[in-house]
Amino acid sequence: MKKKIKQYNINRTVKSTTAEHSGIVLEANKPLSQSMLWSLQTDFFANQGPEAWIKGIVPQYITTNPYIANLYAKTVFGYCRDYITRTDLDKDTTIYIMELASGVGRFTYTFLKRFLHIIENSSLKGFKFKYIVTDFSEKNIEYWLNHSFLKPYFDSGILDCATFDIAVDEQLQLRNSGEVLTKANLKNPLILIANYTFDSLPQDSFYVSKEKIFEGLITVTSPESKIDPEDKSILAGLDYYYTDKEIQGNDYYEDNDFNDILLYYKNHLEDTAFSIPIMALRCISRLKKVFKDDIVLISADKGYKNEKAMLNNSHPFLSKHGCISMTVNFHSIEQYFKNLGGKAIHSIYEHENVNMSLFLLSNSTHAFVETTMAYNDIIESIGPDDFYIIKKAFVPLSESLETKQILTFLRYTVWDARTFQECYNILLERIDTEENFPLEELIIVMNKVWEHYFPIGEEGDLAYYIGSMLSYVGYDSQALRFFEYSYEFYGASAEIYYKIALCSYNLSQIEKALEYTLKSLTLDPSFEESRTMEILIQDILRGN
């Protein structure tokens, strides 16, 4: 077979397929999963820590919003209902929910909000579970432990955290309780969550032609031209291309379960490339052994779920958005679970942005009726990809909608903060102009939005927006609380000190109003509103 060479320039939106390439070779003909790019990836996340999400370098919204968290909570609740009917398990011991590569912790918080709400209002009240938030980055772990919104969950024991390197770790040592989770001391299944995780892990690429299989070896180059100094991504200035090399034999991987997947594609595909999320599979393999082949995996990521989507593919394009990401072959994960006696459930609809899949493996004969029913109810109605499509369509139309319709949609989103901020100005303008404006309902919605929001100090200060609207309609006591949240997560400024002073003044807390007015003027002596406020307060104190 003629050797195929495909070159993709990651700095262009259109992939180049020419065999011509130039530049300095940084590494040549490496299996994709062993490329130097993944070391750069690891360094990126270790060095950035929470800043990768706070600064918006790495996307997260589609897999951390309250709508998807609610879907996961319902699915996990269904699994828990199945769990309590099993006769082969110890109901007096804890069941663990583990989140891989949890990043900044936003999904963790929102999931716990929804899951605890469901549990506490069901027959499973008192159910013993522990949520384990994990990452390999110590900066992320320190961030969780010091975040005021997660502290109550850590203090209660419902939440714990652990350093977990997806590449190598086989056990978990919980940071708070000190527990070490090993095969010897675990009796119950694992509920595993992986969102926007597998797409950022090392994968391998292969090519099938005429019942022969080739590995796609990557060569990474650096062009001689000057690199754009504004491009802060891992792949800034780097190009790459693939060279196909025929694989001999059926033992490419160390695990025959992985080799069986390659053999399947060798026999079922023709003249197409496909990827294997090898690090994800190795991680699942280690965890299933620790939890005695009893595991449910729920994952949302950009990926494909059937062989049809794999036809006429080239070797994978590496997306860059700060970090590296690749489309995930969920079909290969399905093959892995099925070969072990498990099953997979995918959305019945084609997705545009994110695929959500569920994988089940158990050493029991349980049918998992409740799990399947809960998950099917999600994927046959409005799943996370559908929600994102609807939300994008809604926002441009919101100005033409009635206020009641906007508030109704905010409830439908499970009180999504981003949607609220996108409608904020419309709602603010209507408070004074609309007859019979539903103010009480708006206040309820704002409090619900905040309840389901995990602040990280990102662009768009939600607490400030809510506080400003509450202050505008005369709810200064509530507004004060939100301005204090704004101060906690965004730091001191002349403006936020003034807002706290203004609410305190309206609440007749004159000494506090003066304190924060002076703080405001210390930061900015020319801040006009605070100068005016100081004069008003001094007049009151003088008895004028």
Order of alpha helices (4+ residues) and beta strands (2+ residues): beta-beta-alpha-alpha-alpha-alpha-beta-alpha-beta-alpha-alpha-beta-beta-beta-beta-beta-beta-beta-alpha-beta-alpha-beta-beta-beta-beta-beta-alpha-beta-beta-alpha-alpha-alpha-alpha-alpha-alpha-alpha-alpha-alpha-alpha
